């Protein structure tokens, strides 16, 4: 027999409030929509344990060695119960009652009516944001389809008045049927067909929600995105999930964050990277220029002798570090643009400069490893471009 107390992580003297609190925590943790399909069986185990322990009559039966969830209906005897004759007497008292001989009860007799007010389930949706919002934070709206409280009846389910007691089951939510056999009376219990186990009937159901107190609608939800959020992060909005039946509390809404690719910047954790192309004269002589950033236009200095793939670091212009006010850096990668076509005058000047430069001699010096063309001197690369 399964240990339902261990499943919920509570002791055997736990109150109903403690049982409910443990159930809500675990049902959210192992909900397949949140934890994944692999936790579906665990989710069912948690629900089975709560179904028994939240019902006082079922809990008493379980504590005496019977599992109400067992396919046999009454589970089986726990060997430990045979050492307690007072409990054993109570168990047999459930089967041999009164002065009328043998009497058996099947189907969960004694259970209370099913409440109309039930908590809503959690919902999951996706939200796509741009890189700027991920860097600084902000608010994004996302559309979801979920149950909301019926506005026509305010969640009551009835257009006029309150639910009345079911005359079929007298408010118990269950009907019993007694069959006489050679062994005595056999009593079966089942949810009342008239009230569906609620014990009450809504005489004038709301036309919009058909008495459930909630309707499925499409609505827009504003999501506050924290600065520094990463791609794939999951945010939680309390009470923004499905509204419960009969005006019950809503579940939570979980939002999976997706960050769109940015046409200018690439993100690496808390740092940003971008690439700029500069003319070869800037690389040789140096230059002052500016670039657009998420923080506006910023001045940068191209130092004389700048090489291809050099990087300029601008501190504190990267993404915000989640949960802090600190930011990463912006790295500007330099791409020196070598012209593919030049006129005769430009070629003559460059050839004169190359003859006076030691750059080519340095490039052609033998090394133990193959020369990486990306690391050649600037004029070495320029010569390759013209002679190829």
Rosetta blueprint (number, residue, H / E / L):
1 X L
2 X L
3 X L
4 X H
5 X H
6 X H
7 X H
8 X H
9 X L
10 X L
11 X L
12 X L
13 X L
14 X L
15 X L
16 X H
17 X H
18 X H
19 X H
20 X H
21 X H
22 X H
23 X H
24 X H
25 X H
26 X H
27 X H
28 X H
29 X H
30 X L
31 X L
32 X H
33 X H
34 X H
35 X H
36 X L
37 X H
38 X H
39 X H
40 X H
41 X H
42 X H
43 X H
44 X H
45 X H
46 X H
47 X H
48 X H
49 X H
50 X H
51 X H
52 X H
53 X H
54 X L
55 X L
56 X H
57 X H
58 X H
59 X H
60 X H
61 X H
62 X H
63 X H
64 X L
65 X L
66 X L
67 X L
68 X L
69 X L
70 X L
71 X L
72 X L
73 X L
74 X L
75 X L
76 X L
77 X L
78 X L
79 X H
80 X H
81 X H
82 X H
83 X H
84 X L
85 X H
86 X H
87 X H
88 X H
89 X H
90 X H
91 X H
92 X H
93 X H
94 X L
95 X L
96 X L
97 X L
98 X L
99 X L
100 X L
101 X L
102 X L
103 X E
104 X E
105 X E
106 X E
107 X L
108 X L
109 X L
110 X L
111 X L
112 X L
113 X L
114 X L
115 X L
116 X L
117 X L
118 X L
119 X L
120 X L
121 X L
122 X L
123 X E
124 X E
125 X E
126 X E
127 X E
128 X E
129 X E
130 X L
131 X H
132 X H
133 X H
134 X H
135 X H
136 X H
137 X L
138 X E
139 X E
140 X E
141 X E
142 X E
143 X E
144 X E
145 X E
146 X E
147 X E
148 X E
149 X E
150 X L
151 X L
152 X L
153 X L
154 X L
155 X L
156 X L
157 X L
158 X E
159 X L
160 X L
161 X L
162 X L
163 X L
164 X E
165 X E
166 X L
167 X L
168 X L
169 X L
170 X L
171 X L
172 X L
173 X L
174 X E
175 X E
176 X E
177 X E
178 X E
179 X E
180 X E
181 X E
182 X L
183 X L
184 X E
185 X E
186 X E
187 X E
188 X E
189 X E
190 X E
191 X E
192 X L
193 X L
194 X L
195 X L
196 X L
197 X L
198 X L
199 X L
200 X E
201 X E
202 X L
203 X L
204 X L
205 X E
206 X L
207 X L
208 X L
209 X L
210 X L
211 X L
212 X L
213 X L
214 X E
215 X E
216 X E
217 X E
218 X E
219 X E
220 X E
221 X E
222 X E
223 X E
224 X E
225 X E
226 X L
227 X L
228 X L
229 X L
230 X L
231 X L
232 X L
233 X L
234 X E
235 X E
236 X E
237 X E
238 X L
239 X L
240 X L
241 X L
242 X L
243 X L
244 X L
245 X H
246 X H
247 X H
248 X L
249 X L
250 X L
251 X L
252 X L
253 X E
254 X E
255 X E
256 X E
257 X E
258 X E
259 X E
260 X L
261 X L
262 X L
263 X L
264 X L
265 X L
266 X E
267 X E
268 X E
269 X L
270 X L
271 X E
272 X E
273 X E
274 X E
275 X E
276 X E
277 X E
278 X E
279 X E
280 X H
281 X H
282 X H
283 X H
284 X H
285 X H
286 X L
287 X E
288 X E
289 X E
290 X E
291 X E
292 X E
293 X E
294 X L
295 X L
296 X E
297 X E
298 X E
299 X E
300 X E
301 X E
302 X E
303 X L
304 X L
305 X L
306 X L
307 X L
308 X L
309 X L
310 X L
311 X E
312 X E
313 X E
314 X E
315 X L
316 X L
317 X L
318 X L
319 X L
320 X E
321 X L
322 X L
323 X L
324 X L
325 X L
326 X L
327 X E
328 X L
329 X L
330 X E
331 X E
332 X E
333 X E
334 X E
335 X E
336 X E
337 X E
338 X L
339 X L
340 X L
341 X L
342 X L
343 X L
344 X H
345 X H
346 X H
347 X H
348 X H
349 X H
350 X H
351 X H
352 X H
353 X H
354 X H
355 X H
356 X H
357 X L
358 X L
359 X H
360 X H
361 X H
362 X H
363 X H
364 X L
365 X L
366 X L
367 X L
368 X L
369 X L
370 X L
371 X L
372 X L
373 X H
374 X H
375 X H
376 X L
377 X L
378 X H
379 X H
380 X H
381 X H
382 X H
383 X H
384 X H
385 X H
386 X H
387 X H
388 X L
